[in-house]
Amino acid sequence: MEAASIMSEFNATSGGMAGSVVYAGIVSTVTIHKVTRHGVVFSGRGIPPLNTAVTIILKDHKAEGLVSACSGQRGSVLFIRPVMALRVRGIN
């Protein structure tokens, strides 16, 4: 999974980015508003229902997650494999 790559790609920009949410064979174009090590906040049409397993796609990067909140045309996804905290040399 590429949650870290999605987070890095998003943090290199200054605003929302176009991406896709894929679930049950349906591809929805979304705008990704925020990416943290735990998940993504996005908006668009065809937001999947709560607890739906989805794949988030941003450019060439994909990460799996579960819809953790949805309201109208806005939703959020928690990554199944969140971005791991970076290890600092000398600290385990």
Phi and psi restraints in degrees (value plus and minus 20) as a CYANA .aco file:
   2 GLU   PHI    -139.3   -99.3
   2 GLU   PSI      20.3    60.3
   3 ALA   PHI     -78.0   -38.0
   3 ALA   PSI     -59.9   -19.9
   4 ALA   PHI     -84.8   -44.8
   4 ALA   PSI     -58.7   -18.7
   5 SER   PHI     -87.0   -47.0
   5 SER   PSI     -60.0   -20.0
   6 ILE   PHI     -83.1   -43.1
   6 ILE   PSI     -64.8   -24.8
   7 MET   PHI     -81.9   -41.9
   7 MET   PSI     -64.4   -24.4
   8 SER   PHI     -84.0   -44.0
   8 SER   PSI     -65.2   -25.2
   9 GLU   PHI     -81.0   -41.0
   9 GLU   PSI     -65.1   -25.1
  10 PHE   PHI     -85.7   -45.7
  10 PHE   PSI     -63.0   -23.0
  11 ASN   PHI     -87.1   -47.1
  11 ASN   PSI     -36.4     3.6
  12 ALA   PHI    -101.2   -61.2
  12 ALA   PSI     -24.7    15.3
  13 THR   PHI    -133.0   -93.0
  13 THR   PSI     151.1   191.1
  14 SER   PHI    -129.7   -89.7
  14 SER   PSI     -16.6    23.4
  15 GLY   PHI    -171.5  -131.5
  15 GLY   PSI    -186.4  -146.4
  16 GLY   PHI     -86.1   -46.1
  16 GLY   PSI     135.2   175.2
  17 MET   PHI    -148.8  -108.8
  17 MET   PSI     126.4   166.4
  18 ALA   PHI     -94.1   -54.1
  18 ALA   PSI     117.1   157.1
  19 GLY   PHI    -171.0  -131.0
  19 GLY   PSI    -189.0  -149.0
  20 SER   PHI    -156.9  -116.9
  20 SER   PSI     130.3   170.3
  21 VAL   PHI    -139.9   -99.9
  21 VAL   PSI     105.8   145.8
  22 VAL   PHI    -135.2   -95.2
  22 VAL   PSI     109.3   149.3
  23 TYR   PHI    -175.1  -135.1
  23 TYR   PSI     119.0   159.0
  24 ALA   PHI      28.8    68.8
  24 ALA   PSI      18.8    58.8
  25 GLY   PHI      57.3    97.3
  25 GLY   PSI     -16.5    23.5
  26 ILE   PHI    -122.5   -82.5
  26 ILE   PSI     112.2   152.2
  27 VAL   PHI    -129.9   -89.9
  27 VAL   PSI      99.6   139.6
  28 SER   PHI    -132.1   -92.1
  28 SER   PSI     110.2   150.2
  29 THR   PHI     -99.4   -59.4
  29 THR   PSI     111.4   151.4
  30 VAL   PHI    -153.7  -113.7
  30 VAL   PSI     145.5   185.5
  31 THR   PHI    -126.5   -86.5
  31 THR   PSI     104.3   144.3
  32 ILE   PHI    -110.3   -70.3
  32 ILE   PSI     100.8   140.8
  33 HIS   PHI    -117.9   -77.9
  33 HIS   PSI     -50.7   -10.7
  34 LYS   PHI    -173.6  -133.6
  34 LYS   PSI     121.2   161.2
  35 VAL   PHI    -152.1  -112.1
  35 VAL   PSI     107.2   147.2
  36 THR   PHI    -140.9  -100.9
  36 THR   PSI     157.3   197.3
  37 ARG   PHI     -86.8   -46.8
  37 ARG   PSI     -34.4     5.6
  38 HIS   PHI    -118.2   -78.2
  38 HIS   PSI     -42.4    -2.4
  39 GLY   PHI     152.9   192.9
  39 GLY   PSI    -181.6  -141.6
  40 VAL   PHI    -154.3  -114.3
  40 VAL   PSI     123.1   163.1
  41 VAL   PHI    -131.9   -91.9
  41 VAL   PSI     111.5   151.5
  42 PHE   PHI    -164.3  -124.3
  42 PHE   PSI     147.3   187.3
  43 SER   PHI    -160.5  -120.5
  43 SER   PSI     137.5   177.5
  44 GLY   PHI     139.8   179.8
  44 GLY   PSI    -197.0  -157.0
  45 ARG   PHI    -109.8   -69.8
  45 ARG   PSI     133.4   173.4
  46 GLY   PHI      51.1    91.1
  46 GLY   PSI      21.0    61.0
  47 ILE   PHI     -87.3   -47.3
  47 ILE   PSI     108.7   148.7
  48 PRO   PHI     -85.1   -45.1
  48 PRO   PSI     135.7   175.7
  49 PRO   PHI     -85.5   -45.5
  49 PRO   PSI     142.1   182.1
  50 LEU   PHI     -73.4   -33.4
  50 LEU   PSI     121.0   161.0
  51 ASN   PHI      48.2    88.2
  51 ASN   PSI      -6.3    33.7
  52 THR   PHI     -97.9   -57.9
  52 THR   PSI     115.0   155.0
  53 ALA   PHI     -95.8   -55.8
  53 ALA   PSI     109.5   149.5
  54 VAL   PHI    -155.1  -115.1
  54 VAL   PSI     145.3   185.3
  55 THR   PHI    -137.5   -97.5
  55 THR   PSI     106.9   146.9
  56 ILE   PHI    -113.8   -73.8
  56 ILE   PSI     110.8   150.8
  57 ILE   PHI    -141.9  -101.9
  57 ILE   PSI     107.2   147.2
  58 LEU   PHI    -152.3  -112.3
  58 LEU   PSI      90.9   130.9
  59 LYS   PHI      36.4    76.4
  59 LYS   PSI    -139.7   -99.7
  60 ASP   PHI    -117.0   -77.0
  60 ASP   PSI     -12.4    27.6
  61 HIS   PHI    -123.9   -83.9
  61 HIS   PSI     119.3   159.3
  62 LYS   PHI    -149.8  -109.8
  62 LYS   PSI     124.0   164.0
  63 ALA   PHI    -166.7  -126.7
  63 ALA   PSI     122.1   162.1
  64 GLU   PHI    -111.3   -71.3
  64 GLU   PSI     129.7   169.7
  65 GLY   PHI    -182.1  -142.1
  65 GLY   PSI    -198.6  -158.6
  66 LEU   PHI    -142.0  -102.0
  66 LEU   PSI     117.6   157.6
  67 VAL   PHI     -86.8   -46.8
  67 VAL   PSI      99.8   139.8
  68 SER   PHI    -123.2   -83.2
  68 SER   PSI     -37.3     2.7
  69 ALA   PHI    -177.9  -137.9
  69 ALA   PSI     125.5   165.5
  70 CYS   PHI    -172.1  -132.1
  70 CYS   PSI     119.8   159.8
  71 SER   PHI    -172.3  -132.3
  71 SER   PSI      88.6   128.6
  72 GLY   PHI      40.9    80.9
  72 GLY   PSI    -135.5   -95.5
  73 GLN   PHI    -125.3   -85.3
  73 GLN   PSI       0.1    40.1
  74 ARG   PHI    -146.2  -106.2
  74 ARG   PSI     123.9   163.9
  75 GLY   PHI    -171.6  -131.6
  75 GLY   PSI     151.5   191.5
  76 SER   PHI    -159.2  -119.2
  76 SER   PSI     132.4   172.4
  77 VAL   PHI    -148.2  -108.2
  77 VAL   PSI     113.6   153.6
  78 LEU   PHI    -115.4   -75.4
  78 LEU   PSI     108.4   148.4
  79 PHE   PHI     -83.7   -43.7
  79 PHE   PSI     120.7   160.7
  80 ILE   PHI     -89.6   -49.6
  80 ILE   PSI     -58.8   -18.8
  81 ARG   PHI    -137.9   -97.9
  81 ARG   PSI      70.6   110.6
  82 PRO   PHI     -84.7   -44.7
  82 PRO   PSI     142.1   182.1
  83 VAL   PHI     -85.4   -45.4
  83 VAL   PSI     106.3   146.3
  84 MET   PHI     -95.9   -55.9
  84 MET   PSI     125.1   165.1
  85 ALA   PHI     -82.3   -42.3
  85 ALA   PSI     123.5   163.5
  86 LEU   PHI     -91.3   -51.3
  86 LEU   PSI     119.0   159.0
  87 ARG   PHI    -102.6   -62.6
  87 ARG   PSI     116.6   156.6
  88 VAL   PHI    -118.6   -78.6
  88 VAL   PSI     113.4   153.4
  89 ARG   PHI     -75.6   -35.6
  89 ARG   PSI     110.0   150.0
  90 GLY   PHI      70.0   110.0
  90 GLY   PSI     -29.6    10.4
  91 ILE   PHI    -140.4  -100.4
  91 ILE   PSI     105.8   145.8
